[in-house]
């Protein structure tokens, strides 16, 4: 990925997933075993409402990687096997983490 200029790495933008709301709906299993949709901290910005431009760029790149994999008709597990990495590692790359 290389060295990112300091201003780009630290410049903040509104989180593209929660749109700055800091929360997003998620399917949650409670302690009692019930399931429901609840508002939780946004998993992308961790409830901050914003992310760095560098993080946004990783998200965009990851989405491109995922779309290319899907175009080739490969599952996440198949692609990870071909790359020699664990499926969770590929999933994190595709999410921009």
PLY file of the C-alpha trace (Angstrom):
ply
format ascii 1.0
element vertex 97
property float x
property float y
property float z
element edge 96
property int vertex1
property int vertex2
end_header
0.00 0.00 0.00
2.95 2.33 0.53
3.32 5.41 2.66
0.25 7.63 2.78
0.79 11.38 3.09
-0.07 12.45 6.64
-2.88 14.80 5.58
-4.72 12.04 3.67
-4.27 9.50 6.46
-5.66 11.85 9.10
-8.30 13.78 7.15
-11.71 12.69 8.38
-14.84 12.10 6.32
-18.39 11.06 7.19
-18.68 7.28 7.55
-20.13 5.89 4.29
-22.02 3.10 6.06
-23.84 4.90 8.87
-23.81 8.32 7.13
-22.52 9.92 10.33
-25.34 8.55 12.51
-22.80 6.48 14.49
-25.15 3.48 14.61
-26.58 1.01 12.14
-29.17 -1.76 12.35
-27.82 -5.22 13.07
-29.36 -8.63 13.64
-28.55 -9.34 17.28
-28.92 -12.47 19.40
-29.70 -11.54 23.01
-28.52 -13.36 26.14
-31.89 -15.12 26.29
-31.45 -16.46 22.76
-33.99 -14.17 21.12
-33.05 -12.51 17.84
-34.02 -9.04 16.65
-32.82 -6.03 14.70
-31.30 -3.42 16.97
-29.32 -0.23 16.49
-25.69 -0.90 17.40
-22.45 1.03 17.02
-21.52 1.17 13.34
-18.98 -1.59 12.66
-17.11 0.60 10.15
-16.50 3.73 12.24
-16.90 2.01 15.64
-19.56 4.56 16.59
-17.48 7.65 15.80
-19.53 8.78 12.78
-16.43 9.41 10.67
-13.43 7.57 9.23
-10.13 8.61 7.65
-9.84 9.00 3.89
-7.27 6.20 4.00
-9.87 3.89 5.58
-12.41 4.88 2.92
-9.87 4.09 0.19
-9.30 0.62 1.72
-13.08 0.03 1.77
-13.39 0.98 -1.91
-10.43 -1.22 -2.87
-11.84 -4.13 -0.85
-15.24 -3.80 -2.54
-13.47 -4.02 -5.90
-11.61 -7.16 -4.83
-14.89 -8.74 -3.73
-16.71 -7.85 -6.95
-13.89 -9.34 -9.06
-14.00 -12.55 -7.01
-17.76 -12.81 -7.47
-17.42 -12.18 -11.23
-15.04 -15.14 -11.42
-17.66 -17.26 -9.63
-15.45 -18.01 -6.64
-16.55 -18.30 -3.03
-14.60 -16.50 -0.35
-13.22 -19.84 0.81
-12.12 -20.85 -2.72
-10.37 -17.53 -3.35
-8.61 -17.63 0.02
-7.38 -21.16 -0.69
-5.99 -20.03 -4.06
-4.25 -17.06 -2.40
-2.87 -19.19 0.42
-4.56 -17.15 3.16
-7.33 -17.82 5.68
-10.90 -16.94 4.62
-11.21 -14.51 7.55
-8.15 -12.63 6.26
-9.71 -12.27 2.81
-13.01 -11.21 4.36
-11.21 -8.47 6.29
-9.45 -7.28 3.14
-12.76 -7.15 1.28
-14.27 -5.09 4.11
-11.34 -2.68 4.06
-10.06 -3.56 7.51
0 1
1 2
2 3
3 4
4 5
5 6
6 7
7 8
8 9
9 10
10 11
11 12
12 13
13 14
14 15
15 16
16 17
17 18
18 19
19 20
20 21
21 22
22 23
23 24
24 25
25 26
26 27
27 28
28 29
29 30
30 31
31 32
32 33
33 34
34 35
35 36
36 37
37 38
38 39
39 40
40 41
41 42
42 43
43 44
44 45
45 46
46 47
47 48
48 49
49 50
50 51
51 52
52 53
53 54
54 55
55 56
56 57
57 58
58 59
59 60
60 61
61 62
62 63
63 64
64 65
65 66
66 67
67 68
68 69
69 70
70 71
71 72
72 73
73 74
74 75
75 76
76 77
77 78
78 79
79 80
80 81
81 82
82 83
83 84
84 85
85 86
86 87
87 88
88 89
89 90
90 91
91 92
92 93
93 94
94 95
95 96
